[in-house]
Amino acid sequence: MMFRKGDTTGDKWREFMTAWDSGAIVEIDHDMADHFMECLPPKIWRKTVKMVDGSTRGLDFGFCEGADRITGFWHQGDESTGIRYFLQHTALFSRGDG
């Protein structure tokens, strides 16, 4: 299931937050990826990191609010095949120092 930026109320939002909190890979739309990119400065940028499930992944960026686990964001595909966007918790924590 893909979550869209417009899914910010009611059951869809609760489903999104539950999926995100679970540590699973969550598919999001381009607008939601842009939203997170713009809401806070990235903690990591274009880096390969260990994810919460033990895998490693090349991220476009990662962010978090305060002292918390960093959420990683990445995309797959290209304009010819279609670009898909994802998020998942990393194994990294921010100290909450900006």
Buried (B, 14 or more C-beta within 10 A) or exposed (E): EEBBBEBEEEEBEEBBEEBBEEBEBBBBBEEBBEEBBEEEEBBBEEBEBEBBEEEEBEBBBBBBEEEBBBBBBBBEEEEEEEEBBBBBBBBBEBEEEE
